[in-house]
């Protein structure tokens, strides 16, 4: 009987304040979608950085059996590798470095690129197909000519990759979109909180007689607040579902069908990144409605 009353109040509350609930749902939908887009763009920036290095890094690739450079004669030898690392350590432009083995490069390739791209590679593709590399951190991103000229001609060095000029505009574009998405989402989240507060106030005013009767018969605070909490949960669920659908459409039509096919030199976000963003949105949505509802029901209902 009590549960039937709660759900009856829920239906009446949703119907009584339908336009306000629709406004909350739409505001949540847009704000959560922007938050999800910001998270996806952050994941894409991380993938690009893992593949190319950040703007303070250059990469020295060492020789393997497939290398055709004049400085290569099969796999890099331990003596050649030691000499290369000594040059790196003693160069004044270098602040640090780390070595990426062939196995680590292979595992990273599998993590960064899609299954379709990996399926297009030869059947014998494996760790030996890739090169061991030295990832060098620069003290000053504008000073790298010295270390590049110092290692380029060494025996055992296949080549030096400096992708900073290529990836700098990519990182800047991703950062701009990410900051814009988070900024607009912040304003919309604030608007959603105001709408939730107004909805609770109107609902409490409309039910003031029922609430007074329940106080007189000794109803608990949770029992009186439960219809309001369920209304908040329903609006949050609707916003999360719509935002999840919008993010899925962005992943499929925007990334998978267009961008990833036009820009093939970058590793692109995939299903795991989408699921992480969706999980964050699914947690944030209910928090944005349930927490203010819990706080404001105590004020407006005085229970």
N, C-alpha and C positions, 0 to 999 in steps of 0.2 A: 504493500500500500504506500509506504513512504517513498520507495523508488519510483513508483508510478507517479506520485506527486512531483518528484524532482524532475522527471522527464517531461511531465506535462508543463511545468514551469519553464523548462528549457525551450519547448516548442513555442509557448506563448511569448517568451522573451525574444526569441529569434524573429518571430512574426511581428511583434510589436515594434521592434527597433530595426526593421529589415534594412532600411536605407543606411543607417549608421553602421550596421554589420558589414554591408557591402562595401562601404567606404573603408572600413578597417581592413577587410580582405584585400581590396585592390591596393591599398597603401602597403600592406605587408608583402603582397606579391611583387610589386616593383622594387621595394627596398631589399627584400631577400634575394631577388634575382640579381640585383647589382652587387650585393655582398658575394653571392656565388660566382659572378663574373670576376670580381676582384680576386677571389681565391684561385680560380682557374688561370687567370693571367699571372698570378704569383707562381703557380706551379709551372707554367710555361717558361717564365723567366729563369726558374731554377733548373729546368731541363736544358735550356740554352747555355746557362752558365756551366753546368756539369759537362757539356759537350765541348764548348769552345774555351772555357775558362772565363774568369771575370775580366774586367777592364784593366787589371793590374797584373795580368799573367800572359806569358808566351809559352809555347810548348816546343820542346826539342824531341823529335822522333829519332829513335835509334834504329840501326840497320837490322833487318831480318833476312831470311833466305830469298825473299821476293824483291829485295831492294836492288835498284839499278843505278843508284848514284855512284859516282866515281870514288867516293869515300867509303864505299861498302864492299865487303868481300864475304858475303854470308852474314850469319848472325854476329852481332857485336860481341867482341871478346871481353872477358873480365878486365883485362889491362886497358882496353880502349874505354870501357865504361868508367873505370877508375880515373882515367885522365880527363874524361869529359866532366865528371862530377867535381874534380879538383878545380878546373877552370870556372865552373859555375860558382863554387863556394868562394873562390878568391876574387870574383868580379865585384867591384864596388856598386854596381847598379842593382845587385840581387839582394833581396831581404830574406829569402828562403826558397825552398823547393821541396817537392815530393816526387817520388818515382811511382809510375803506374805500370804494373807488369802487363804482359800480354794476356794473362788470365783475367786480371782486373778490367782491362780494356774490353775483353770479350763479354764479361758479365755486364759491364756498363752499356755496351751496345745493345744487348738483349733487353735491358731495362728501359733504355731511352727510346728505342725505335719500335714501330708497330710490327705486328705479326706479318702483315702484308709485305712490308719492306724486307723483313728477315727471310720470308719465303722466296723473295726474288734473288737472294744471294746464292752462290754456288753451293752444291751439296757438301763439299769438303770444307766449307767455311768454319773456322774454329779459332782458338787462341793463336795458333801459329800464323794465321792469316793477317794478324794485326801486329803492330810494332810496340815494343816497350817505349815509354816516353818519360821525359823529365818535365814536370810542370813548374815553371819558374815564376816566383812572385817578385815583382819589381818594387823598388823603393819609390820610384817616381814613374807614373804611367807614361810620361812624355819622354823618358830617357831609357831607351832600349837598344839603340844602335850598337853600343859597345858590347853588350852580351851577345847580341845576334851575330856580329862580325867575329866574335871570339870563338863561337862554337860551330859556325856554319862549315868551316873547312876541316874540322877535326875528323880523324878516322873513326868510323863507327857511327857517325851522324848521318842519317838519311836526309833530314831537312828540318827547318824551323818554321813553325806556324805562328803567325802573328795575325789573329783574326779580329783584333780590337777595332780596326777601322770599319770592318764589316758588321760586327755585332753592336757597336756603340749606338747607332740609330735604332736598332731593334730593341735594345734595353731601354733606351729613352722613350720609345713609343709605348712599350709595355708598361713602364713606370707611370707615364702620363695617363694612360687608360685606367690603370689600377688605382691611382690616387683619385682620379675623377669618379670612378665607380664607388669607392669607399666614401668620398666626400658627399656625393648625392645621396648615397644610402644612409649616411648619418642623419641628414636633414629629414629624410622620409621616415626613418625610425622614430625620430622625435615627433613627427606628425602623427605616426601610428600610436604613440603613447598618449598624445593629447586626445585622439579619437577614442581610444580605449577608456580614458578617464571620463569623457563626456557620455559615452555609452553606458557606463556603470552608473553615473549620476542620474541619467534619464530613466534607466531601468529601476533604480532604487526608488525614485520618486513615483514611478508608475505602480510599484508594488508596496507602497508604504503601508497600506492597510493590512495586507497579508503579513508583512513583516512584523507589524505591531501585534497582531494576533499570535504569531508564532513565538514572539518574545513572552507574551502572557502565559502561554501553555508550556513554557520551559524548553523550547527547541534549542539545540546546541548551535554554537556559532558556525561550525562546519556545515551543519544541515541547512542553515539559512543561506550560507554563502555558496553552497554547492551548485545551484543553477547558474550563478554568475560565472563560476569557474568552468563549468561545462560549456557555457556560451563562448568564453575566451578560448577554450580548447578547440571548439568547432571552427571558429574563425581562423585560429592559427593553423589548423590542419588544412583548411581550404587554401590559405596563402602559401603554405609549404608545397602542397600538391601542384598548384599553378606555377610556382617558382621552379620546382623540379622539372616540370614539363618544358618551361621556357629554356632552362639550362640544357636539357636533353636536345631540344631543337637546335640550340646554338652549337652543341657538340657535333650533331649529325650534319646539319645543313651548312653550318659555318666552317667548322674545322675539318670534318672528315670528307665532305663532298667538295669543298672549295679550297680553303687555304692550304691544307696539307698536300693537295695535288698540284697547286701552283708554286708553292715554295717547298721544294723537296730536300734542301740541304739542312733543314732544321728538324730535330726530333719534336714531335707534337704531343700534346696532352691526349690521354685516352680514357678508357672506362675507369681505371682505378682513381684517376684524378677527379673525374666527375663524381664518383661515389664519395670521395672525401669531401668535396664541396657540398654534395647533397646532405651528407651527415651533419655538417656544420650548420646548414640552413635548417635542417629538421630539428636541431637542438635550439637554435636561436629563435625560431618562430614561436614555439610555445613559451619560451622565457619572456619574450616581449609582451605577451598577453597575460600569462598567468601571474607573473610577479607583480605588475601594477594592479591586477585585479585583487590579489591577496591583500595588498596594502590599502587599496582604496575602499574595498568592502568594509574594512574595519572603521573607516572614517564615515562613509555615507550610511552604512547600516547600523553603526554603533552597536555591534554585537560583541 
